[in-house]
Amino acid sequence: MTTSSTVLIVGASFSGLATAACLRRRKVDYSIIEKENTVGAPWRHHYDRLHLHTNKRLSELPYHGWDAAAPRYPARLEVVRYLEDYQRAFDIQPHFQTEALSIRRLGDRWITETNRGRFESRFVVMATGAYGRPGTVALAGQESFPGRVLHSYDYITGADFRGRRVLVVGFGNSACEIAIDLIEQGAAASMAVRSPVNVVPRDILGMPVVEISLLLRYLPPRLADRIAGPLVRGVIGDVTRLGLQRMPYGPIEQIVKDGKAPVLDIGVVKLIRQGKIRIYPGVDRIAAETVQFANGHTANFDAIVAAIGYTRNGAEIVDAARDRFEDLRLQIGSQRHFGEDGLYFCGYWVSPTGQIREIARDAKKIAADIGKRK
């Protein structure tokens, strides 16, 4: 079976739904495929405690706001409901349980082979995201560990670890929220942190820090960090006193240089100061239940949660995309290959003003460009 449309969208979470809505507004016909059986599938699989780390005003998709009753930082299930409501509002009908296996250019068309037939289109929008595939957990000696070793993707709730000693590997936003959840659910949590970090408060003087980033977005990253630095230090303090290493540059410059977001603190700093979460350096090796760290210290644990991040999900299946990954480290307006050969990527750039806000902007720009070219 072959399905033809002007545009094929791959993925039906934030990026895919936003792109579909924007194309519909421009009366551009499209097909959208999703390998799971629901929209917003990643949000249905995340841990229970997860909340958006950006406020809802900066987390809206095009042409459809959040319900007024939603809190400033919506919880995971509220995000799922929002995406379901968005799907209904724009009558988006994905081909579910349809996974793209290969995407190749043939003449002036794109041929996408899936487990449920072929899709032909003039344009393809990859909307599978920058954080789709869990990284591989590979700690030296982990095969000898008698307890559970799991990626944060498989973590659901701290209640599963009540009364146990748990080591969280990593210090990103998921790692920190999981550590908080473990403490709240009665586990003993420690964190192994190998690399220097930037930590910023989620709110400063009652204002979401992302809103402050929005005010500073036109400044050079280093200057913006210098201006915001005193406010951040006034709330967070000196992270080296917490046993962490401080990055040699600020959080906005980190996004530009490394393509990674800083930690938005929602309470982990307080728990570290109180001694409820212990900080260790990176893991050196594991021998049975004993973990040895880079400084030679050892400690025993019952479980290990590796919050080691994600990789791009699915982009590698596009033959023409392999030389464009570096381009995706830039926002759409600065990408050299934006829309080249009718191929687009929505939601791959990590933004200092919020990932969902950037997805909304990407979707509008992509739909506008396609609208001019169709």
N, C-alpha and C positions, 0 to 999 in steps of 0.2 A: 504494500500500500504506500502511495506517495501523497503527501500533503503539501500543497503549494500556498505560499502567502508572500506578501511583500517583505515582511520582517519575521524572523524567528527569534524569540527570546528564550534563553536557556537559564532556567531557575525561576522559582515563584515564591521568593521571600521578599524582603524589602526592595531590593534593586529591581527584580523582575516585575513585581506588581506596580512599582512606581513608573517604570518604563511603559508598561501596558496601558496605564491610565493616561499617560502623556500622549501616546500614539492614538488612543481612542479620541482624545480631545481634538486631535488634528485629522481625524477620520482616515488614518492609515491602517490598513488591515494587517493583522499580525497573528501568529500562532505562538503559544507559550508552552514549553514543556517543563515538567518537574519530575524528578526521579522518585520522590516520595509520593504518598497518596493524599497530601494536604498542602495548603499554602503555609508559609512560615515554618517549615519543618525544623530548622535548626533550633528555633525557640521552644519547640515542644520537647526537645531532648536535653536542654540545658538543666543545670541544677536548680532545685526548688527556690533557693533564696535569691536568685539573680534578679536584679533590677537594672533598668537603664542607668548608665552613669552620666548621661546627658539629660538635661531637663526637657520636659515634653514640648516646650515652645520651639526648641531646636531639634526636635525629633519627629516632626510631622512630614508625611509624604505629600506630594503635590495635590492641591485642591481638596484636602480632607484633613481637618484638624482632629485633635484628641477630644474626647468627651470632657466637659468641664469638671465632672466629678473625679476624673483620674488624678492621682497625686502628681506632685511635681516630677518625681522619678518613678514612672510606672514599673510595676513588677512584671515578672515573666509572663504570667497568665493574662495580665492586662495587655501586654504586647501582642500575644496571640489573638486576643479578641479584637484588638485594633486592626490587625492584618486581615482577619476574617471579615470584619465590617468593611474594610477597604475593598476587598475582593467583591463583596456584594454591591457596594456603591457604584463600582465601575463595570459590573457584570463581566468580570474576568473569569474565563473558563479554561484553565490549563488542561493540557493532556497529562494526566497524572500517571505515575508509575512508568514514566517514559524517560529513559536515560540516554543522553547523547553519548555515543561510542566513538564517533569520529566526525570531524567537520573539515571539509576541504573545499577549495575554490575550483570551479569548473566553468571556464568561460566567464560569463558575467553573472553567474549564479553561485550560491553556496549550497553544497550538498551535505546534509547532516544525517548520518546513519544512526538510528536508535534501536533499542531492543523491541520497538513496536513499529518499525517501518522507517521510511525515508521522508525527510522534510526538505523541500527546495524553497529557497528564498533569495531575494536580491540583497538583503541585509541580515546580519546576525548580531545580536546583542548578548554578550556573555554577562550573566548576572548571578554567577555562582559565588562571588565574593572572594575577598582576600583572606578569609579565615575559615575556609570550609573543611579542610582535612586535618584531623588531629596529627600532631607530630609523633614520631616514633619514640617510645620510651626505651632508652638503652643506657642503663646505669651499670657500671662495672660491678659484677658479682650479684646482680639482682636475681639471678636464677637460684641463688642459695637462700633468698629471703623467704621465711615461712609464712608471712602474712600476705595481704593483698597489695599488689602494685598496680595502680591504675592511672590512666590519663584523666585529667580533669573533665574531659568529655564524658567519661563514664561515671563521674561523681554525681550523686543525686541529693543526698542530705547528710548532715553531720549526725543525725540520729542513728545512722548505720554504724557509727564508730563511738558511740557513747561509752565512756569509761576506758577508752583505748588511747595509746600514745601514737599520734599521727604526725608524720613528717610531710610537709607541703614543699615540693621542690619548685622554686620560682618565686618571683615577686611582681607579677603583673596584676592587672585588675582582677582577673579570675582567681589567681592564687590568694590574693589578700581577702577577697570576699569569702572564699572557701575556708580560710583560716578563721575568720570571724564566725562563720557558721559552725565550725567545729567547736569553738569555745562556747557558743550559745547553746549547743546541743549536748554539752557535757563531756566532750573529748578533751584531751590534752594535746595542744597543737604547737608544733615548732615549724620553722621555715628555714630552708637552705637557699641562700642567695649568693650566687656566683658572681654576678656582674654588678657594676655601679648602677644606681637608680636615680630617677627624678621622682619626687613625691610632691603632689600639689593637693591642697584641700579641694573637696568637691564644691564647697561653698565658701566664700569670703564675705564676711559682714552681711550674711543673708542672701548674697548674690551668687548664682552658679558661676563657677570659675570659667566655664566655657563661654558665658556671656562676656566676661572680661577679655577672653581671647578674641572674641568677635570684634571688640573695640580696637584691639591691637593688630588686627590682621593685615593692615596695610604697611606696617613697619617692618624693617628687616628683622628676621628672627632673633638675632643676638640682641638688638636694641629692645625688642619687645620683652625678652626675658629679663633684661636689665631693669626695665621699668617695673615689671611685675614681681621681680625677685624679693624686694623687701616685704611685700604683702604676704608672699608665700612663706618666707622664713619666719615672719611674725606668727603665723599659725602653726606651721609644721615644726619649726626649730631646726636644729642641726642634726641631720639624719645619721651622721657618723656616731653620735651619742647613742644611737639605737643599735649599733653594730652593723650598720649598712655602709656601703661605699657610695660617695656622692659622685655623680657624673660630672665631667669637666665642663659641660655646657648645659644650658637650661632646657626646659621641657619643650618649648616651641622649636628650638634648634634641633632637638632630638628627633622630632617628627620629620623635619626636613632632611636631616642627615641619615637617620636610621630607618625611617618609615615605620616607627613604632610609637605608640602612645605612652605618655607617662602614667604613673599610678595616680588615680584620683582617690584620695583617702576618704573612706567612709567609716573609719573607726579603728583600723588596724594599728595606727600609730599610738593611739591611746592604750590599746591592749599590750603593745610591746613595752611601753613606758611602765605599765602596771606590772610587768613581769608575767603576764598571762600567756604571751606568745614569746618563745625564745628564738633568737636569730642565730643561725650557724652559717659559716661560709659554704661554698659549693661542696657537693658530695664527691669524695675521692673514690671510695669503694664500699661495697657491702659484703659482710660476712655473717651469714645467718641473720639474726635479728639486730646485729650491731652495724651501725653506719659510721664509717670513719670520714671525717670532713677534711677539707684542704689544709686546715691548720693543725691536723693531727689529733684533734679531739674526737671522742667517740660518744655515742649515745645509742640506746636501744629503743626500737619502735615496733609497733604492732601492725602498722600499715603505712604505705607511702602513696601520696597523691602527687603525680607529676603534672604540674601546670606549666607545661613547656611550650604552649602555643600551637598555632595552626599554620598550615600552608595553603596556597591557593587551591581552590577546589574546581577542577575540571578544565581550567584554561589550557592545560598542556595538550588536550585533545585537538586543539585547533592548530593545524599544520603551520598556518601563516603567522601564528602568534608568538612563536618561540623567540623571535628576535625583537619582540615588543615589550617584554616584561620589564625592562628598565624604564621604559616610557611610562609604565603604570605607577612608578614612584612619584609622578608629577600629577597635579590636578589637570583636568581635561583641557583647560584653556592653554596649558603649556605643553601638552603632548604633541610630539612631532608627527605621530602616526594616527591621530584621532580620525576615526572614520575611514581610514585607508582601505580601499577595496570593499567598502561597505561593512567593515568589521568594527564593532564598538565594545567597550568594556565599561560597565556601570558599577560604581561602588568599590573600586580597587585602591583608590588613594586614601591614605590615612590622614585625616584632616584635624588640625588643632581646634577647629570650631565644631566638631562633632561629625561622626561617620554618617548618621542618618540624614543630617542636614546636607551633607555633601552628596549623598545618594540622590536626594530630591533635586539638587541642582544638576547633577549629571543627567538624570532622566529627562529633564526639560531640555537640556542642550542637545542630547542625543536625538530626541524626538523632533526638535526643530531642524536639525541637520538632515535627518532622514526626510522630513517633510519637504525640504527644498530640493532634494535629489530624486525623489521617487518618480 
